[in-house]
């Protein structure tokens, strides 16, 4: 498989505190990569560096190279907003825009990008809601507030919103941690289906989830990437004793 994103020498700080240290790895097209590790190990900071959200935090900075299909997203003159259209993000807690309807929550990114034609917007919204396995549940509620949906539906609505602008990569920061088991199972099924269309990088604390749905796994500890490889190998024959201790629950 060919790499859609290559990360080399990535370091990130909050003020003087270094959160991510010299990360080197690549993500292959149409795969799911799980980022695992204990709280505070740099997982979320790392993925926020992949679409330049990290720099939005006051006094935060990052250095290194992140190539998206060969182009450095940190290159001179690159627009971070354009990068975030290509590299979407879904957060830990569902965050639909409270003042917008289900339809408008999905359409908002397209409208900000200049799309105004009603028929094309309607097609794009239906496509995105279908991709996020939500269309059948909300097709008669498109004018209802996004916040009127259940927690699991709201998270799938946020996934639809991210998918509407057709990103190359979808970043997910613990997308099921605030959801019940049934909603979690639906999101996991969705992730498995979505990788046919988009490359997914997913932070998770749930070892079983990582084992179930990811193709590759990276284990982070204290800002370092300790180990990275095929998920099946990481969980059955880790090369580093720290990885083994973590996945067997002996620390973290």
N, C-alpha and C positions, 0 to 999 in steps of 0.2 A: 504494500500500500504506500501511497505517496503522502508526505506530511503536508498538512494545510497550514500548520503553524509551527515555527521553530523558535524556541526560547534559549538564549545563550547569555551567560554572565549576568543574570538578572538579580539585582540587589534592591532592597527597599527599606526606607526608614520612616519613622515618626519622630521628627526632631532628631535627637542624637541617638535614639534607640533603633537598632537595626532589627527589622522584623523578618526579612527574607534575605538569604545569603547565597549568592553565586549559584543560582538555579540554572540548570541546562537540561532541557528535554524537548521532545517534539510530539505533536498530536497528529495522528493520522486521520484522513478524511473518513467520515461516516462511522466513527467509533465513539464509544463512551469511555472517558477516563475518570476514575474516581480519585479524589485527593483526600487522603485520610491522615489522621494524627490527632493528638490530644488538643484540648482547648489552648489557645494562645501560641500555637506552633507556627503560625504564618500562613495557614491555608487560605483564609478569606483575603488576606492582604495580597497573596500571590495572584489569585484569580482577578482581583480588582486591578492589578497591574496589567492584565492581559487586554483590558479595554480602556485603560487610562482613567479609570475611576479613582484610583488611589491618589492621584495628584489633586483631586478635589478636596481632600482633607487638609485643613490648615497645617502648614509646617511639614507636610509629607512629601517625599520625593522618591524617585526610582531611577536607576541607571541600568543599562544593559541593552540587549537587542531582542525585540519580539517581531519576528517576520511573519506576516500574514500573506500567504501565497507569494512569498518572495519580497514583499515590501515591508520596510521597517515602520511599525506604527509610531515609533518615537523619532522618526526622521524629521529633519528640518522642514517646517512649513506644513506638516501633517495636521489636519483638523481633527481634534479629539471627538467632536460630535459625529463626524463622518465615520470614524472608527467604531463608535458605539452603535451605529446602524448596521455595521457588518458583523459586530460581535455583541450579541444581545445578552441580557442578564436577567435572571429571575432570583429574587431574594428569599431569605429565610421565611419572612412573614408575608403573606399575600398583601399586595399594596395597590389594588385598583384605585383609580382616581375617584374619590367619593362624589364629586359633583357631576360625573359623566355616566351616561347609560352604558349598558353592556356593549352596544354597537360602537358608541363613541370611544370607549376604552380601547377597543381593538383598532379603531380607525385613526386614533390620535397621531401616531407616528407617521402614518401615510399623509395625513393632512399637513403636518409640520414639514414634510418633505415636498409639499406643493401639489399633492394630488387632490383635485376637487371634483372630478367627474363622478357623479352619484353612482352610475352603473358599475364603474370599475371599483369604487370603494365597496359597494355591496358585495361584489364577487370576491374581493380580497378578504373582507371580514368573514364571509361564509367559509372560504377556503381555510383561513387561519383557525376559526373555531372548529372546523372539521378536523384539521390536523391535531388540534389539542384535545380531541375527543370530547368536545363540549357542545357541538352544534345541536344535536338532538335534544339536549337538556335545556337549551336557552333560545331555540329558534322562535318560540312564541313569547319571549321575554326580552327582546332586543332593546326595547325602550325603557326597561326597568333599570334602576341604579345598579351599577356593578357591585356595590356593597350589599345588595339585597340577596346575593347568592351565598351558598354555604361556603365554609372555609376552603374545602377541597375544590369547589367550583371556582372560587375566586383565584386560587393558585393556577388553575388551568386557564382562567381568563388572562392572567398575567403572562402565561406562556404564549397564549394566542396573540397578545399584544406584542410580545417580542418577536414572534414569528411573522407578523404581518409585513414587516419591512424586509423580509427574506434575508436574514443574516446568514453568514457562512458558518459561524460558531455560536453556540448557545452556552453561556456560563450559568451554572445553577449553584447557589450558595445555600446548602442544606434546605432544599425546597420542600421537604416533607416533615421537618422537625416540629412544626406547629400543627400537624394534621393528625387525624385519627387513623387507625390501621386500615380502614376501608379506603379512605381517600389516599393514603400512602400507597396502597396497592395499585390504585388507578394511575397515580403519577408514575410509578415504576413501570407499569405496562406501557404508558405513553412514551416514556423515555426510550424504551426498547424499540418502539415503533418509529419514533422521531429520528433515530440515528440513520434511517434510510435517506433522510432529507437534509440533515444538519449534523455537524460534529458537536459533541456535547462534552463539556468539562464540568464535573460535579463534585462539590465539597460535601462530604457526609461524615457524620460520627457513627453511623450505623454500619458495622462490619458486615452484617448479613446482607444489607442492601448493596454495599459495594461488591460483594461476592456474587450477588444475583444478577446485577444489571450491567456491570462494567466490563470492558474488554482489557483495559490497562488500569493499573493502580500505582499511584505515587504516595509514599509514606513520608510525611514531614515531621520533624522533631526540632524544636527550638530554632526555627528558621531555616534549618538545613533540609534538603531532600535526601533522606537516608537511602531510599531504595525505590526503583521504578522498573516496572516490567509487566508481563502478562499477568492478569488478575489471578488466573488459575495457579500460576507458579508462586506469586507473592503469598497466597493463602495456604499453599500446601508445602512449599519448600523455599521459604525466604532465605536470602543469603546472609542477612545481617541479624544478629541476635536481638537487636533492639526492635526490629520489625516483628520478629517472632513473639517477643514479650508483649508487644502492643496488641497484636491480633488475637492472642490467646487470653487477653484480659489481665495480664500480670502487672500492667501499669497503664496510666492514662485515664 
